[in-house]
């Protein structure tokens, strides 16, 4: 149980670095008392947990971006101020997420 908590902390600290957090989990798993690779299932659950934490943390921002995008779609672009910026940002995020 303590090993899982330790690996969870490592996952949280290294997730946003431009290197593989999965590799950190696997490598550090070798140095723990059990000296075992945590496995694909454990790593997948850690990744899902990280994604849920990010969604919860940014829920207000995500809701604001979705709301502005829906208003833009319904009103055909008649947004002003921050709603216009939010709709533009959500469009850019969507375009930046496309696998090319």
N, C-alpha and C positions, 0 to 999 in steps of 0.2 A: 504494500500500500504506500509506504514512504517513497519507494522507487517511482511509482506512478505520479505521486505529487511532485517529486523532484523533476521528472521528465516533463510534466505539465508546465512547471515554472520555466524550464529551459525553452519549451515550445513557445510560450508567451513572450519571452524575451528576444527570441531569435526569429520569430515569424516575419517581421517586417524588414529584416536585413536582406540585402540582395544576394543571399546565399541560401541553400536548401536547409530549412528547419528540420525536414525529415532526416537529413544526413546527420544533423546534430543529435537527434534522438537516437539514431542507430549507433553512432560512434560512442556517445556517452553511456548508452546501455551496456557497452562492453566493459566499462570501468565500474559499474555498479556491482554490489556483492553477488548478485545472481549471475553476472557476466553473460547475459543473454541478449540477443537482439529482441527488442520488444515485439516485433512482428508487424505485418501489414495491417492487421485488424486494429491493433492498438494505435498505430500511426494514423490510420484513416479516422478513427474516433477522435483523436487529438486534433486533426485538421478540421473536422466537422465542428468540434467544440470551439475552435478558434474562429471559424466563420460565424457561428451563432453569437459569440461574444462581440465580434465586430459589428454585426447587424444590430445588436441591442445597443451598443455604445453610440452608433450613428443613426439610430432609428428616427430621431427628429429631423436630421438632415435629409435622410432618405425619403421620409414622408413629404418634406417640403419640395424636393426635386420632383417626385412623382406627381404631386399636386400641381405644380407649375406646368409640367409636361402635359397633363390631362387638360388643364385650362387652355393651354396653347393649342392643343388638338381640337378642342371644342370651339374655341373662339377664332380659330384660323389666324393666329398670330397677333391678336389684339392685346398683348400684355405690355405693361409698362413697369419700369423700376426693377425692383429685386426679383419679381416673378419672371420678367424677361431674362434676367441674368441666370436665374435658376433653370429655366427651360433650356437656355443655351448650354449651360454646364451639363445638364443631363443628356442632351444630344451629343455633346463632345465625349462624355463618358461612354455612352453607348457605342459611338464610332471607334473610340479607342479600345474597346473591348472586343471588337470583331477580330476573329482569327484570320490573318492574312497570310 
